């Protein structure tokens, strides 16, 4: 069963707005995807890039919250 997943990116200057519309099938798939990602390895790879490390942490948190 394929779920719906749509996104819209609106970028103006330094401001980027990301809107995501998805159904429960896609939400559950993203929660499972979060379990497959080795976040410790991602943070190790981004140790010299604080902005990327912060973005990875926020993405991990967002994916975890989808499971609630």
N, CA, C and O atoms as a printed pandas DataFrame, in Angstrom:
     atom_number atom_name residue_name chain_id  residue_number  x_coord  y_coord  z_coord
0              1         N          UNK        A               1    0.834   -1.172    0.000
1              2        CA          UNK        A               1    0.000    0.000    0.000
2              3         C          UNK        A               1    0.883    1.242    0.000
3              4         O          UNK        A               1    1.734    1.400    0.876
4              5         N          UNK        A               2    0.690    2.109   -0.962
5              6        CA          UNK        A               2    1.499    3.314   -1.067
6              7         C          UNK        A               2    0.763    4.475   -0.430
7              8         O          UNK        A               2   -0.408    4.720   -0.720
8              9         N          UNK        A               3    1.458    5.183    0.437
9             10        CA          UNK        A               3    0.858    6.320    1.115
10            11         C          UNK        A               3    1.089    7.609    0.346
11            12         O          UNK        A               3    1.841    7.647   -0.627
12            13         N          UNK        A               4    0.436    8.647    0.796
13            14        CA          UNK        A               4    0.645    9.944    0.152
14            15         C          UNK        A               4    1.722   10.723    0.897
15            16         O          UNK        A               4    1.803   10.705    2.125
16            17         N          UNK        A               5    2.533   11.397    0.120
17            18        CA          UNK        A               5    3.629   12.193    0.668
18            19         C          UNK        A               5    3.854   13.357   -0.287
19            20         O          UNK        A               5    4.324   13.169   -1.409
20            21         N          UNK        A               6    3.524   14.540    0.158
21            22        CA          UNK        A               6    3.723   15.736   -0.651
22            23         C          UNK        A               6    4.487   16.756    0.168
23            24         O          UNK        A               6    4.320   16.854    1.384
24            25         N          UNK        A               7    5.322   17.506   -0.512
25            26        CA          UNK        A               7    6.065   18.545    0.186
26            27         C          UNK        A               7    6.110   19.806   -0.669
27            28         O          UNK        A               7    5.979   19.766   -1.892
28            29         N          UNK        A               8    6.299   20.904    0.010
29            30        CA          UNK        A               8    6.427   22.188   -0.660
30            31         C          UNK        A               8    7.554   22.948    0.018
31            32         O          UNK        A               8    7.591   23.064    1.243
32            33         N          UNK        A               9    8.465   23.460   -0.782
33            34        CA          UNK        A               9    9.577   24.261   -0.265
34            35         C          UNK        A               9    9.432   25.675   -0.811
35            36         O          UNK        A               9    9.301   25.884   -2.017
36            37         N          UNK        A              10    9.457   26.632    0.093
37            38        CA          UNK        A              10    9.391   28.037   -0.283
38            39         C          UNK        A              10   10.628   28.709    0.298
39            40         O          UNK        A              10   10.749   28.863    1.513
40            41         N          UNK        A              11   11.540   29.104   -0.576
41            42        CA          UNK        A              11   12.790   29.711   -0.126
42            43         C          UNK        A              11   12.877   31.149   -0.622
43            44         O          UNK        A              11   12.769   31.428   -1.816
44            45         N          UNK        A              12   13.074   32.048    0.333
45            46        CA          UNK        A              12   13.248   33.455    0.020
46            47         C          UNK        A              12   14.398   33.974    0.866
47            48         O          UNK        A              12   14.290   34.059    2.089
48            49         N          UNK        A              13   15.486   34.317    0.218
49            50        CA          UNK        A              13   16.648   34.795    0.970
50            51         C          UNK        A              13   17.167   33.713    1.895
51            52         O          UNK        A              13   17.433   32.592    1.461
52            53         N          UNK        A              14   17.312   34.048    3.177
53            54        CA          UNK        A              14   17.807   33.090    4.165
54            55         C          UNK        A              14   16.699   32.265    4.791
55            56         O          UNK        A              14   16.971   31.353    5.573
56            57         N          UNK        A              15   15.452   32.571    4.460
57            58        CA          UNK        A              15   14.325   31.866    5.067
58            59         C          UNK        A              15   13.834   30.754    4.143
59            60         O          UNK        A              15   13.576   30.978    2.961
60            61         N          UNK        A              16   13.712   29.559    4.703
61            62        CA          UNK        A              16   13.198   28.413    3.962
62            63         C          UNK        A              16   12.027   27.826    4.751
63            64         O          UNK        A              16   12.148   27.517    5.936
64            65         N          UNK        A              17   10.909   27.683    4.074
65            66        CA          UNK        A              17    9.728   27.088    4.692
66            67         C          UNK        A              17    9.483   25.754    4.001
67            68         O          UNK        A              17    9.356   25.683    2.779
68            69         N          UNK        A              18    9.418   24.700    4.808
69            70        CA          UNK        A              18    9.175   23.357    4.296
70            71         C          UNK        A              18    7.857   22.866    4.854
71            72         O          UNK        A              18    7.693   22.757    6.069
72            73         N          UNK        A              19    6.921   22.571    3.975
73            74        CA          UNK        A              19    5.636   22.018    4.386
74            75         C          UNK        A              19    5.518   20.592    3.894
75            76         O          UNK        A              19    5.791   20.310    2.728
76            77         N          UNK        A              20    5.113   19.693    4.773
77            78        CA          UNK        A              20    4.989   18.279    4.412
78            79         C          UNK        A              20    3.587   17.802    4.771
79            80         O          UNK        A              20    3.126   17.968    5.900
80            81         N          UNK        A              21    2.927   17.213    3.795
81            82        CA          UNK        A              21    1.622   16.587    4.008
82            83         C          UNK        A              21    1.778   15.105    3.717
83            84         O          UNK        A              21    2.187   14.724    2.621
84            85         N          UNK        A              22    1.450   14.262    4.705
85            86        CA          UNK        A              22    1.557   12.833    4.506
86            87         C          UNK        A              22    0.476   12.115    5.291
87            88         O          UNK        A              22   -0.071   12.647    6.257
88            89         N          UNK        A              23    0.181   10.915    4.865
89            90        CA          UNK        A              23   -0.819   10.121    5.568
90            91         C          UNK        A              23   -0.128    9.195    6.564
91            92         O          UNK        A              23    1.097    9.204    6.684
92            93         N          UNK        A              24   -0.911    8.406    7.266
93            94        CA          UNK        A              24   -0.350    7.554    8.322
94            95         C          UNK        A              24    0.569    6.473    7.766
95            96         O          UNK        A              24    1.510    6.062    8.445
96            97         N          UNK        A              25    0.319    6.006    6.552
97            98        CA          UNK        A              25    1.185    4.984    5.946
98            99         C          UNK        A              25    2.595    5.555    5.764
99           100         O          UNK        A              25    3.581    4.919    6.136
100          101         N          UNK        A              26    2.682    6.751    5.194
101          102        CA          UNK        A              26    3.993    7.379    4.996
102          103         C          UNK        A              26    4.631    7.762    6.316
103          104         O          UNK        A              26    5.846    7.649    6.474
104          105         N          UNK        A              27    3.832    8.209    7.259
105          106        CA          UNK        A              27    4.356    8.564    8.572
106          107         C          UNK        A              27    4.998    7.355    9.251
107          108         O          UNK        A              27    6.099    7.449    9.793
108          109         N          UNK        A              28    4.310    6.235    9.216
109          110        CA          UNK        A              28    4.856    5.010    9.824
110          111         C          UNK        A              28    6.110    4.544    9.094
111          112         O          UNK        A              28    7.037    4.025    9.716
112          113         N          UNK        A              29    6.143    4.728    7.778
113          114        CA          UNK        A              29    7.336    4.353    7.008
114          115         C          UNK        A              29    8.524    5.217    7.406
115          116         O          UNK        A              29    9.644    4.716    7.506
116          117         N          UNK        A              30    8.297    6.507    7.634
117          118        CA          UNK        A              30    9.380    7.386    8.065
118          119         C          UNK        A              30    9.878    7.020    9.461
119          120         O          UNK        A              30   11.074    7.113    9.738
120          121         N          UNK        A              31    8.978    6.609   10.327
121          122        CA          UNK        A              31    9.379    6.167   11.664
122          123         C          UNK        A              31   10.272    4.928   11.537
123          124         O          UNK        A              31   11.285    4.823   12.229
124          125         N          UNK        A              32    9.905    3.999   10.665
125          126        CA          UNK        A              32   10.742    2.812   10.452
126          127         C          UNK        A              32   12.091    3.205    9.849
127          128         O          UNK        A              32   13.126    2.659   10.233
128          129         N          UNK        A              33   12.083    4.141    8.917
129          130        CA          UNK        A              33   13.324    4.597    8.301
130          131         C          UNK        A              33   14.275    5.145    9.357
131          132         O          UNK        A              33   15.482    4.912    9.293
132          133         N          UNK        A              34   13.735    5.869   10.322
133          134        CA          UNK        A              34   14.552    6.421   11.397
134          135         C          UNK        A              34   15.306    5.315   12.127
135          136         O          UNK        A              34   16.442    5.518   12.555
136          137         N          UNK        A              35   14.692    4.168   12.269
137          138        CA          UNK        A              35   15.346    3.045   12.976
138          139         C          UNK        A              35   16.510    2.466   12.185
139          140         O          UNK        A              35   17.428    1.890   12.769
140          141         N          UNK        A              36   16.485    2.614   10.856
141          142        CA          UNK        A              36   17.544    2.058   10.004
142          143         C          UNK        A              36   18.769    2.961    9.913
143          144         O          UNK        A              36   19.853    2.513    9.540
144          145         N          UNK        A              37   18.593    4.221   10.252
145          146        CA          UNK        A              37   19.700    5.177   10.142
146          147         C          UNK        A              37   20.588    5.065   11.372
147          148         O          UNK        A              37   20.105    5.109   12.504
148          149         N          UNK        A              38   21.867    4.922   11.149
149          150        CA          UNK        A              38   22.842    4.869   12.235
150          151         C          UNK        A              38   23.203    6.312   12.599
151          152         O          UNK        A              38   24.131    6.895   12.039
152          153         N          UNK        A              39   22.447    6.876   13.553
153          154        CA          UNK        A              39   22.618    8.287   13.890
154          155         C          UNK        A              39   23.973    8.566   14.521
155          156         O          UNK        A              39   24.509    9.663   14.362
156          157         N          UNK        A              40   24.531    7.610   15.225
157          158        CA          UNK        A              40   25.871    7.812   15.799
158          159         C          UNK        A              40   26.892    8.001   14.679
159          160         O          UNK        A              40   27.792    8.834   14.784
160          161         N          UNK        A              41   26.747    7.230   13.619
161          162        CA          UNK        A              41   27.654    7.359   12.470
162          163         C          UNK        A              41   27.439    8.691   11.750
163          164         O          UNK        A              41   28.399    9.331   11.319
164          165         N          UNK        A              42   26.192    9.099   11.622
165          166        CA          UNK        A              42   25.900   10.390   10.991
166          167         C          UNK        A              42   26.563   11.510   11.787
167          168         O          UNK        A              42   27.198   12.390   11.205
168          169         N          UNK        A              43   26.422   11.484   13.115
169          170        CA          UNK        A              43   27.031   12.529   13.943
170          171         C          UNK        A              43   28.554   12.475   13.881
171          172         O          UNK        A              43   29.214   13.513   13.925
172          173         N          UNK        A              44   29.114   11.273   13.781
173          174        CA          UNK        A              44   30.563   11.146   13.643
174          175         C          UNK        A              44   31.023   11.780   12.331
175          176         O          UNK        A              44   32.034   12.482   12.292
176          177         N          UNK        A              45   30.270   11.524   11.256
177          178        CA          UNK        A              45   30.633   12.065    9.949
178          179         C          UNK        A              45   30.479   13.585    9.886
179          180         O          UNK        A              45   31.122   14.243    9.069
180          181         N          UNK        A              46   29.633   14.134   10.741
181          182        CA          UNK        A              46   29.381   15.583   10.706
182          183         C          UNK        A              46   30.069   16.330   11.844
183          184         O          UNK        A              46   29.744   17.489   12.105
184          185         N          UNK        A              47   31.012   15.688   12.523
185          186        CA          UNK        A              47   31.638   16.321   13.677
186          187         C          UNK        A              47   32.365   17.618   13.330
187          188         O          UNK        A              47   32.527   18.473   14.199
188          189         N          UNK        A              48   32.801   17.783   12.101
189          190        CA          UNK        A              48   33.464   19.022   11.687
190          191         C          UNK        A              48   32.504   19.974   10.977
191          192         O          UNK        A              48   32.927   20.969   10.389
192          193         N          UNK        A              49   31.233   19.667   11.034
193          194        CA          UNK        A              49   30.213   20.497   10.390
194          195         C          UNK        A              49   29.054   20.675   11.366
195          196         O          UNK        A              49   28.062   19.951   11.283
196          197         N          UNK        A              50   29.168   21.631   12.292
197          198        CA          UNK        A              50   28.169   21.774   13.348
198          199         C          UNK        A              50   26.753   22.011   12.831
199          200         O          UNK        A              50   25.789   21.535   13.431
200          201         N          UNK        A              51   26.616   22.741   11.728
201          202        CA          UNK        A              51   25.278   22.988   11.190
202          203         C          UNK        A              51   24.640   21.693   10.710
203          204         O          UNK        A              51   23.457   21.458   10.957
204          205         N          UNK        A              52   25.405   20.851   10.029
205          206        CA          UNK        A              52   24.879   19.564    9.553
206          207         C          UNK        A              52   24.570   18.641   10.729
207          208         O          UNK        A              52   23.575   17.916   10.707
208          209         N          UNK        A              53   25.417   18.666   11.750
209          210        CA          UNK        A              53   25.171   17.833   12.926
210          211         C          UNK        A              53   23.877   18.258   13.615
211          212         O          UNK        A              53   23.082   17.412   14.023
212          213         N          UNK        A              54   23.666   19.564   13.742
213          214        CA          UNK        A              54   22.449   20.073   14.360
214          215         C          UNK        A              54   21.226   19.683   13.523
215          216         O          UNK        A              54   20.200   19.274   14.066
216          217         N          UNK        A              55   21.342   19.811   12.208
217          218        CA          UNK        A              55   20.231   19.437   11.320
218          219         C          UNK        A              55   19.925   17.950   11.449
219          220         O          UNK        A              55   18.758   17.558   11.447
220          221         N          UNK        A              56   20.950   17.124   11.560
221          222        CA          UNK        A              56   20.740   15.682   11.722
222          223         C          UNK        A              56   20.019   15.383   13.033
223          224         O          UNK        A              56   19.106   14.557   13.070
224          225         N          UNK        A              57   20.427   16.049   14.099
225          226        CA          UNK        A              57   19.761   15.853   15.390
226          227         C          UNK        A              57   18.296   16.256   15.325
227          228         O          UNK        A              57   17.435   15.559   15.862
228          229         N          UNK        A              58   18.004   17.382   14.667
229          230        CA          UNK        A              58   16.621   17.852   14.561
230          231         C          UNK        A              58   15.791   16.908   13.692
231          232         O          UNK        A              58   14.627   16.645   13.997
232          233         N          UNK        A              59   16.383   16.398   12.615
233          234        CA          UNK        A              59   15.669   15.449   11.757
234          235         C          UNK        A              59   15.358   14.173   12.524
235          236         O          UNK        A              59   14.251   13.643   12.432
236          237         N          UNK        A              60   16.324   13.682   13.276
237          238        CA          UNK        A              60   16.118   12.483   14.090
238          239         C          UNK        A              60   14.978   12.702   15.084
239          240         O          UNK        A              60   14.123   11.833   15.256
240          241         N          UNK        A              61   14.968   13.865   15.736
241          242        CA          UNK        A              61   13.902   14.191   16.688
242          243         C          UNK        A              61   12.545   14.252   15.996
243          244         O          UNK        A              61   11.558   13.719   16.503
244          245         N          UNK        A              62   12.501   14.895   14.852
245          246        CA          UNK        A              62   11.228   15.003   14.114
246          247         C          UNK        A              62   10.706   13.629   13.711
247          248         O          UNK        A              62    9.511   13.358   13.836
248          249         N          UNK        A              63   11.588   12.762   13.229
249          250        CA          UNK        A              63   11.174   11.420   12.842
250          251         C          UNK        A              63   10.677   10.618   14.041
251          252         O          UNK        A              63    9.724    9.848   13.921
252          253         N          UNK        A              64   11.316   10.796   15.195
253          254        CA          UNK        A              64   10.876   10.114   16.401
254          255         C          UNK        A              64    9.483   10.584   16.804
255          256         O          UNK        A              64    8.661    9.779   17.242
256          257         N          UNK        A              65    9.214   11.854   16.662
257          258        CA          UNK        A              65    7.916   12.408   17.056
258          259         C          UNK        A              65    6.795   11.931   16.158
259          260         O          UNK        A              65    5.638   11.912   16.576
260          261         N          UNK        A              66    7.116   11.544   14.924
261          262        CA          UNK        A              66    6.088   10.994   14.044
262          263         C          UNK        A              66    5.523    9.688   14.613
263          264         O          UNK        A              66    4.375    9.335   14.343
264          265         N          UNK        A              67    6.321    8.987   15.388
265          266        CA          UNK        A              67    5.902    7.700   15.940
266          267         C          UNK        A              67    5.005    7.809   17.146
267          268         O          UNK        A              67    4.543    6.791   17.661
268          269         N          UNK        A              68    4.745    9.005   17.611
269          270        CA          UNK        A              68    3.929    9.179   18.819
270          271         C          UNK        A              68    2.491    9.383   18.485
271          272         O          UNK        A              68    1.666    9.546   19.384
